[in-house]
Amino acid sequence: MITGFPTLSGTVDRVFFFIAAVSLLILVLVTASMIYFVIRYSRERNPHPEDIEGNLLLEAVWTLIPTVLVLAMFYYGYAGFKYMRAAPKNAMIVKVTARQWSWLFEYENGKKSGELNVPLGKPVKLVMTSADVLHSLFIPVFRIKEDTVPGQETYLWFIADRPGTFDIFCAEYCGVAHSAMLSKVNVMPGDTFGGWLKEGVKAAKADAAKEPQEDVSAERGASLVAEKGCVGCHSIDGSRMLGPTFKGIYNRKVVVITGGKEREIISDEEYLKRAILNPGADIVKGYPPVMPSQEGLLTDGEVGEIVLYLKTLK
Ligand code: CUA
């Protein structure tokens, strides 16, 4: 327990172990009596069957005890659930956007990240939504999981009670790269986190105010590629993922399938723009036709910046 709050994992685990212990006890009792009855009341020992009258005491006992146990399970479960749904007022808010197939975390000062960085021992509230289909944010180590829904906000909260790096999964089937929709939660001491949170925010604001220059906008292209989730399916180091790698993508000769027919093209600027806005038009041979169109999700300027960035990946 840190900062006066019990951790959610403690709350969840207590109910889990209580139910597991009760189940184990009942399993042992039932199995033991079954074996005892098989032996004690076998036909060999009891050649003449006899009727048994009811036993009021026994019936009362086996009704009351399970009722009390089940009510206790309900009480612990419900108390834990209420606690999980009541985020503390002072919780730090992080906006979460899920999309096919990446997570984006946005902080109150405008900082954006593809991984969830949080301070140790402070309550964090995740306000979540989805840009496309249903996803589900799942952080097993903190025992929290909640769907993200397009056009709607859902939330979760937790207190990280140990430093380290832990897994984030998508727990709702959301398409071909669902299993690759992974991220990390990095729990850091308060001052380390404070430093990280400030890092780069002022510079980004100053950049946005400046007239876009060639290299500046290629840099912005690089952060867009991370934010918009492109790197969930396209590597920048040449390795094969769900989609073709970005490495050396500019002016590469590629075989694409256009309207069912193969043809060879050069992936010039025009092709790259088309591949972002209308990815189904020319599918690179050997890859599934799964990329969601970014039409309306990216501005023309942003598409330009991404293409500029792709040109730098030689
Ligand atoms: Cu997102 Cu599964």
Residues whose N, C-alpha, C, O or C-beta is under 5 A from the ligand:
A	BS01	CUA	L134 H135 C170 A171 E172 Y173 C174 H178 M181
